[in-house]
Amino acid sequence: MSLNKVTAATMIVLLSSCFLLALYIESDPKTSTPSEPADVPLFMGAAATAKPVLDALALPIIQHPFLAASGVNSMHNDSAQSDSYRWAGPLGTKLEVSTSQFHRITGSCVSQTFDQKGRMLGTCVTPFGVTLVARDPDTLEVLARQSITRWLPIGQKFSGGVYFHLDHEDHVLLATNDYEIQRWALVGNDEKLTWQLEESISIESILNSARSETHLIIDVMPDWQGNYWFITRAGMVGVVDRQGKTGTAISLRDADSNTNEGIDNALAVGKNGVYIVSNHAMYSFKRGTKGEIVQQWRERYDRGSAPKLGTMGHGSGTTPTLIANDYVAITDSADGQVHVVVYAQQPRPGSQEICKQGVFPVGKGTSENSLAVVGNAVIVENNFGYDGPKNIPQAEPGIARVNILGASRGCELAWENTTISSPSAVPKVSLANGLVYVYTRDDSNPDDLHAWYFTAIDVETGEVAFKQLTGVGWLFNNHYGSISISPDGSAYLGIMGGLVKIKDGE
């Protein structure tokens, strides 16, 4: 046998081995997320008694006409990005914890929604890209999966399908890094389910008409008329009609500094418009009668002199949060103390700012997560100091509630808990039982230990009700994975090692 033949044979063996290894690595491991042994408390506190937030529950439900039911259509629950549920979550009664590992190396199932048949739909991010996943919410079994985007997102600024929305036809709506708006349907029977691409709209030419470059699309969502709005990391805002025939895009630019603006968070949509926060300013847009993008208002906020430790960019780290049809709120990134800033949704003479309330200690505060709505109040979390999933989180403590008193009365700090640290989990509120859910470590545990707790806080007082251990090890760090609460009261949380489910026992 010649040397060339030996070399060719060796290459074939190596390539075959690499291919088989890749298939093995990306296959569904069908196991629980491995937890490290540690002598730490499994449960702290006591089961809570449900205390419904009656004034908030009395407010009318605002249902987006082109999305699934409010509460189950996106990472932040609804088009308002409220992170608020009208139904109950776990009360801490004999809690049962189960896990599912998604990927053999690392894979976070960052966001979960629920379709009309009760199936859990979500996206999981691995070193190989973004995968659309359907699961049985009881067993966590994967029922169907579909690769959406091939990239290396871990530790990088995400795009390409991580944010998605469930539309009014139970189709998953997302944008890919191939510059397409896609709608996916889960088809088949219980024995064999698959994802089917129902629609694909190319928006590459629309984006390039404003500025030709590599576009990282963060989010896409319909407005109240059904037009699709989309945003990119490089500060581009676009809109296209539902048929994909007429579209346009603009590039956000700060005239004072003569620089292009960037966007690091999702958009919010309400009856009064589309709301986007850049790393310089808060915006409201609508689509004009000729298909053009109309800027309803722009309001600069204090972005500080430099990025803060624990943020992904230089500017606000929060997705805009709509409070009914009246207000929209973010946090700024001011030097010294950061603030919750509240604006009027509808254009008005003078400043759009309703009020601004300082939160967290001076020089030790920032927020990289969406606010959670409680009637005319918001819950804000401190993420200052968080620096990645494998490092032991040293985020500064801080959870606060800010009440919005009205256009003429401003806002006030209702309470601030400065003892509990939730490094990166979006706070979620259950209005039915009066609890805020976060994801924490505990001060009683060793400083070098990754022991993680699903934690409930009283929404009226800020006091901790209970903490339940989910697991030990860096795979149990959620790293911005979202908490989701199903209509049956179970909680789900994306972690670096897959997914955790927490529910009350009998």
ABEGO torsion letter per residue (X at the ends): XBAAAAAAAAAAAAAAAAAAAAAAAABBAGBBBBBBBBBBBABBEBBBBBBBBAAAAABBBBBBAABBBBGAABAAGBAAGAGBBABBBBAGBGBBBBBBBABAABBBBABBBBBAAGBBBBBBBBAAEBBBBBBBAAAGBBABBBBABBBBABGBBBBGGABBBBBAAGBBBBBBAAGBBBBBBBBEBAABBBBBBABBBBAAAAAAAABBBBBBBABBBBBAAGBBBBBBAAGBBBBBBAAGABBBBBBBBBAAAGBBBBBABBBBBBAAEBBBBBAABBBBBBBBAAGBBBBABBBBBBAEABBBBGBABBEBABBBBBBEAABBBBBBABBEBBBBBBBBABBBBEBABABBBBBEBBGABBBABBBBBBEABBBBBBABGBAEAABBBABBBEBBBBBBAEAAAEBBBABBBAABBBAABBBBBBAAAGBBBBBBBBAABBAABBBBBBBBBBAAAGBBABBBBAEBEAAABAGGBBBBBBAAGBBBBBBAAEBBBBBBBX
